[in-house]
Amino acid sequence: MRKKPFSGISKRNTKAASLIEMAMGLIVLLPVLLTIMDLTVITLAVQINDNAAREAVRLAASGDPGQAQARAQQVIARINKSTSGYVSNITLTALTFKPTTLLANAVALVPYGGTISGSVTVQTQATVTPFVVQYVYPGPYNFNSAQTCPITYTVPNTAGGQTIAP
């Protein structure tokens, strides 16, 4: 009886080797993929925060400067309601006017009216809690954004009588 020549590795050993290679590859690949997902979420959080600041400053600049804080806060509340998961707690950290006397100037024009102009700046902060990155760099992470927009507002004449055309 003639023996078969040595044919190398058996099928069983080939399957086991493939399984071990796949397991070793996943050990490296899985953390890399999770880190990429975390970095994507962080990038999206920064963009959401920038857009929140931009929309808040735009609405703060439209209308009565005395109500700017309330309008900006409404925008932030709406964005917080619509975002969830990793991005949470976008807060309005500051709303400032330039010149700083803008609100006082608006009050001084009552009851006869007039025009005020300047700029408004809104600063927001977003908190992000990533899944994997926090084990390397402990989180949560806070990202800040500041946006500025010009403001021009005409204080209405509430004194009564006829208004004089400019």
C-alpha positions as CSV (number, residue, x, y, z in Angstrom):
1,M,0.0,0.0,0.0
2,R,1.3,3.3,-1.0
3,K,1.2,6.3,1.3
4,K,0.0,9.7,0.2
5,P,2.7,12.3,0.0
6,F,2.6,15.0,2.7
7,S,0.1,17.6,1.5
8,G,0.8,20.3,4.1
9,I,-1.7,21.7,6.5
10,S,-5.0,19.8,7.0
11,K,-8.4,21.5,6.4
12,R,-9.0,21.6,10.1
13,N,-5.8,23.4,10.9
14,T,-6.5,25.9,8.1
15,K,-9.9,26.8,9.6
16,A,-8.4,27.2,13.0
17,A,-5.7,29.5,11.7
18,S,-8.3,31.6,9.9
19,L,-10.3,31.9,13.0
20,I,-7.2,33.0,15.1
21,E,-6.2,35.5,12.4
22,M,-9.7,37.0,12.4
23,A,-9.8,37.3,16.2
24,M,-6.4,39.0,16.2
25,G,-7.5,41.4,13.5
26,L,-10.7,42.2,15.4
27,I,-8.7,42.9,18.5
28,V,-6.9,45.7,16.6
29,L,-9.8,46.8,14.3
30,L,-12.6,47.1,16.9
31,P,-11.0,49.8,19.1
32,V,-9.9,51.7,15.9
33,L,-13.5,51.7,14.6
34,L,-14.9,52.8,18.0
35,T,-12.4,55.6,18.2
36,I,-13.4,56.8,14.7
37,M,-17.0,56.7,15.7
38,D,-16.2,58.8,18.9
39,L,-14.3,61.3,16.9
40,T,-17.2,61.6,14.5
41,V,-19.6,62.3,17.3
42,I,-17.2,64.9,18.8
43,T,-17.0,66.6,15.4
44,L,-20.8,66.6,15.0
45,A,-21.1,68.0,18.6
46,V,-18.8,70.9,17.7
47,Q,-20.9,71.6,14.5
48,I,-24.1,71.5,16.5
49,N,-22.7,73.9,19.1
50,D,-21.5,76.3,16.4
51,N,-24.9,76.2,14.7
52,A,-26.7,76.7,18.0
53,A,-24.6,79.8,18.7
54,R,-25.1,81.1,15.2
55,E,-28.9,80.7,15.3
56,A,-29.1,82.1,18.9
57,V,-27.1,85.2,17.9
58,R,-29.2,85.7,14.8
59,L,-32.5,85.6,16.8
60,A,-31.0,87.7,19.6
61,A,-30.1,90.4,17.1
62,S,-33.6,90.5,15.7
63,G,-36.1,92.6,17.6
64,D,-36.0,94.3,21.0
65,P,-32.6,94.0,22.6
66,G,-34.3,93.7,26.0
67,Q,-35.8,90.4,24.9
68,A,-32.6,89.1,23.3
69,Q,-31.7,86.8,26.2
70,A,-35.1,85.1,26.1
71,R,-35.0,84.6,22.3
72,A,-31.5,83.1,22.5
73,Q,-32.5,80.8,25.4
74,Q,-35.5,79.6,23.4
75,V,-33.2,78.5,20.6
76,I,-30.9,76.7,23.0
77,A,-33.8,74.9,24.6
78,R,-35.2,73.8,21.2
79,I,-31.8,72.5,20.2
80,N,-31.3,70.6,23.5
81,K,-34.7,69.0,23.0
82,S,-33.9,67.8,19.5
83,T,-30.4,66.5,20.3
84,S,-29.8,63.5,22.4
85,G,-27.2,60.8,23.1
86,Y,-23.6,61.9,23.2
87,V,-24.3,65.6,22.8
88,S,-26.2,67.1,25.7
89,N,-26.6,70.2,27.8
90,I,-25.9,72.9,25.3
91,T,-25.9,76.1,27.4
92,L,-26.0,79.8,26.8
93,T,-23.0,81.0,28.7
94,A,-23.0,84.6,27.8
95,L,-24.9,87.2,25.8
96,T,-23.2,90.6,25.5
97,F,-23.9,93.8,23.6
98,K,-21.3,96.2,22.1
99,P,-21.4,99.0,23.1
100,T,-22.2,97.9,26.6
101,T,-24.6,100.8,27.0
102,L,-26.9,99.5,24.2
103,L,-29.7,98.4,26.5
104,A,-29.4,101.6,28.5
105,N,-29.6,103.6,25.3
106,A,-32.7,101.8,24.3
107,V,-34.4,102.5,27.6
108,A,-33.4,106.2,27.3
109,L,-35.2,106.5,24.0
110,V,-38.5,105.6,25.5
111,P,-41.2,107.1,25.0
112,Y,-40.1,109.1,22.0
113,G,-38.3,106.4,20.1
114,G,-35.2,106.3,18.0
115,T,-32.6,104.0,16.5
116,I,-29.9,102.1,18.3
117,S,-27.2,100.0,16.7
118,G,-24.3,97.9,17.8
119,S,-23.5,94.2,17.9
120,V,-24.5,91.2,20.0
121,T,-22.3,88.3,20.9
122,V,-23.6,84.9,22.0
123,Q,-21.4,82.3,23.7
124,T,-22.5,78.7,24.0
125,Q,-21.0,75.5,25.5
126,A,-21.7,71.9,24.6
127,T,-20.9,68.9,26.7
128,V,-19.9,65.7,24.9
129,T,-19.4,62.3,26.6
130,P,-17.7,59.9,24.1
131,F,-17.6,56.2,24.6
132,V,-14.0,55.1,23.9
133,V,-12.0,58.3,23.9
134,Q,-12.9,59.0,27.5
135,Y,-10.7,56.0,28.6
136,V,-7.7,57.6,27.0
137,Y,-8.5,61.3,27.9
138,P,-11.1,61.4,30.7
139,G,-14.2,63.3,29.8
140,P,-16.8,64.7,29.5
141,Y,-15.5,67.4,27.1
142,N,-16.8,70.9,26.9
143,F,-16.7,72.8,23.6
144,N,-17.3,76.6,23.4
145,S,-18.5,78.7,20.5
146,A,-19.0,82.4,20.2
147,Q,-20.8,84.2,17.4
148,T,-21.3,88.0,16.8
149,C,-24.0,89.7,14.8
150,P,-24.8,93.3,14.1
151,I,-28.0,94.7,15.7
152,T,-30.1,97.7,14.6
153,Y,-33.3,98.3,16.4
154,T,-35.8,101.2,16.2
155,V,-37.3,101.9,19.6
156,P,-41.0,102.7,18.9
157,N,-42.6,106.0,19.7
158,T,-45.0,105.4,22.6
159,A,-45.6,109.1,23.5
160,G,-48.6,109.4,21.3
161,G,-49.3,112.1,18.8
162,Q,-47.9,112.3,15.3
163,T,-44.6,110.8,14.4
164,I,-42.3,113.0,12.4
165,A,-40.9,111.4,9.3
166,P,-37.1,111.4,9.1
